[in-house]
Amino acid sequence: MNNSIHNPPALPRLRHAPSALSRVARPFWHLASPLWHLASLDAPTVAVVWSLAFARVAGVRLPLWVPALLALGTWTVYVADRLLDARAAFAAGNTSALRQRHFFHWRHRRIFVPIAAACAAAAAAIIFTLMPSVSREHNSVLAAAALVYFSGVHLPRRPRWLAPIFSKELLVGVLFTAGCALPTLTRLHAGSANLRALLVAIAFFAALAWLNCHAISRWESGRTAGPAASFLACAGLALVCISIFVSVPIATLIAAGSLSALLLTALDRRRNRVSPLTLRAAADLVLLTPLVLLLT
């Protein structure tokens, strides 16, 4: 048996975190908490913010169990994904593709596994006790799609349906955004005036989620994310000009997404000036711009 599975390399020291917090003059992304990312709390936070923002601009009031379920489910999936990635890498004796988040999860797996199991049980309890049967049917389709994707990614051999056109980053972006938007979409009437504009916003945020995953993948392989962020921001601003005549709140949401794209562009230009851990945490931090809608 490979002993490296039980004795992974020491987790790299977080040398940049204390100095980042002490130097207020540095750019804001230096203030991103590495622990927020290492503990997989970033994705659930983004998911809850986006879900509440979609509901806010559509005039939909979500019950409290919806963001709770979204946070529990997202965190459990991300923890499982990182543990499976780490286990496969250690079993194969190839840890070059692992990042600090994988080492962190694997080193603390005796804490993460029981908590993730408890979160999964809590999510199941919410689904079967609080979620209406109609919503359960809609969400079962998304859950099935996520399960197929999750199984495909972690199978020993990559399935043919995961062709290059369906990159991991694209699938994650679409599934993530769909999970955030579905609670609002299922509560809107088919003839709602905001539905069409909301669908435009959802499509834009799916592209933003893809851009986030794409940029992180490129950064971690030592490459630039490219000009995609700038183009996406320009497209978002154009959509704002169009949708402002339909719904000012939805236009504000798209504008917030455009700001996120511009901030990703700024991160890309400064990627060599910050630590990889801080850069990774900041990539999700900049997706929280829709908070402006929730705090006003």
ChimeraX attribute file (.defattr): number of C-alpha atoms within 10 A of each C-alpha:
attribute: neighborCount
match mode: 1-to-1
recipient: residues
	/A:1	6
	/A:2	10
	/A:3	10
	/A:4	16
	/A:5	17
	/A:6	13
	/A:7	11
	/A:8	16
	/A:9	12
	/A:10	10
	/A:11	15
	/A:12	10
	/A:13	8
	/A:14	13
	/A:15	9
	/A:16	15
	/A:17	18
	/A:18	11
	/A:19	11
	/A:20	20
	/A:21	15
	/A:22	11
	/A:23	11
	/A:24	11
	/A:25	9
	/A:26	11
	/A:27	10
	/A:28	13
	/A:29	19
	/A:30	24
	/A:31	20
	/A:32	22
	/A:33	19
	/A:34	21
	/A:35	17
	/A:36	15
	/A:37	21
	/A:38	20
	/A:39	17
	/A:40	20
	/A:41	16
	/A:42	24
	/A:43	20
	/A:44	22
	/A:45	21
	/A:46	22
	/A:47	23
	/A:48	20
	/A:49	21
	/A:50	27
	/A:51	24
	/A:52	24
	/A:53	25
	/A:54	27
	/A:55	22
	/A:56	18
	/A:57	22
	/A:58	22
	/A:59	14
	/A:60	16
	/A:61	12
	/A:62	15
	/A:63	11
	/A:64	8
	/A:65	14
	/A:66	20
	/A:67	21
	/A:68	16
	/A:69	22
	/A:70	20
	/A:71	20
	/A:72	20
	/A:73	19
	/A:74	25
	/A:75	23
	/A:76	22
	/A:77	19
	/A:78	18
	/A:79	24
	/A:80	19
	/A:81	16
	/A:82	20
	/A:83	23
	/A:84	16
	/A:85	18
	/A:86	26
	/A:87	20
	/A:88	16
	/A:89	18
	/A:90	22
	/A:91	15
	/A:92	12
	/A:93	14
	/A:94	12
	/A:95	19
	/A:96	8
	/A:97	11
	/A:98	15
	/A:99	17
	/A:100	18
	/A:101	22
	/A:102	24
	/A:103	22
	/A:104	20
	/A:105	23
	/A:106	26
	/A:107	19
	/A:108	13
	/A:109	16
	/A:110	10
	/A:111	11
	/A:112	19
	/A:113	17
	/A:114	11
	/A:115	14
	/A:116	20
	/A:117	13
	/A:118	14
	/A:119	19
	/A:120	19
	/A:121	14
	/A:122	15
	/A:123	19
	/A:124	16
	/A:125	13
	/A:126	15
	/A:127	18
	/A:128	11
	/A:129	9
	/A:130	13
	/A:131	18
	/A:132	10
	/A:133	12
	/A:134	9
	/A:135	14
	/A:136	14
	/A:137	12
	/A:138	13
	/A:139	19
	/A:140	11
	/A:141	11
	/A:142	16
	/A:143	15
	/A:144	11
	/A:145	14
	/A:146	18
	/A:147	13
	/A:148	11
	/A:149	18
	/A:150	15
	/A:151	13
	/A:152	16
	/A:153	16
	/A:154	14
	/A:155	9
	/A:156	9
	/A:157	8
	/A:158	12
	/A:159	13
	/A:160	8
	/A:161	10
	/A:162	14
	/A:163	10
	/A:164	9
	/A:165	9
	/A:166	11
	/A:167	13
	/A:168	17
	/A:169	17
	/A:170	20
	/A:171	20
	/A:172	19
	/A:173	21
	/A:174	18
	/A:175	18
	/A:176	22
	/A:177	23
	/A:178	19
	/A:179	19
	/A:180	24
	/A:181	24
	/A:182	19
	/A:183	24
	/A:184	24
	/A:185	18
	/A:186	13
	/A:187	15
	/A:188	17
	/A:189	10
	/A:190	11
	/A:191	8
	/A:192	11
	/A:193	13
	/A:194	18
	/A:195	16
	/A:196	14
	/A:197	22
	/A:198	26
	/A:199	15
	/A:200	17
	/A:201	26
	/A:202	23
	/A:203	15
	/A:204	22
	/A:205	28
	/A:206	22
	/A:207	20
	/A:208	26
	/A:209	25
	/A:210	22
	/A:211	21
	/A:212	24
	/A:213	21
	/A:214	19
	/A:215	25
	/A:216	24
	/A:217	17
	/A:218	14
	/A:219	18
	/A:220	15
	/A:221	10
	/A:222	11
	/A:223	13
	/A:224	17
	/A:225	22
	/A:226	14
	/A:227	10
	/A:228	16
	/A:229	25
	/A:230	17
	/A:231	15
	/A:232	20
	/A:233	25
	/A:234	16
	/A:235	14
	/A:236	26
	/A:237	20
	/A:238	15
	/A:239	20
	/A:240	23
	/A:241	14
	/A:242	13
	/A:243	21
	/A:244	15
	/A:245	10
	/A:246	15
	/A:247	17
	/A:248	14
	/A:249	20
	/A:250	27
	/A:251	26
	/A:252	20
	/A:253	28
	/A:254	29
	/A:255	22
	/A:256	25
	/A:257	27
	/A:258	29
	/A:259	21
	/A:260	26
	/A:261	28
	/A:262	19
	/A:263	22
	/A:264	30
	/A:265	22
	/A:266	13
	/A:267	22
	/A:268	22
	/A:269	13
	/A:270	11
	/A:271	20
	/A:272	13
	/A:273	9
	/A:274	15
	/A:275	14
	/A:276	17
	/A:277	21
	/A:278	22
	/A:279	25
	/A:280	25
	/A:281	23
	/A:282	23
	/A:283	23
	/A:284	22
	/A:285	24
	/A:286	23
	/A:287	28
	/A:288	19
	/A:289	21
	/A:290	24
	/A:291	16
	/A:292	12
	/A:293	18
	/A:294	13
	/A:295	6
	/A:296	5
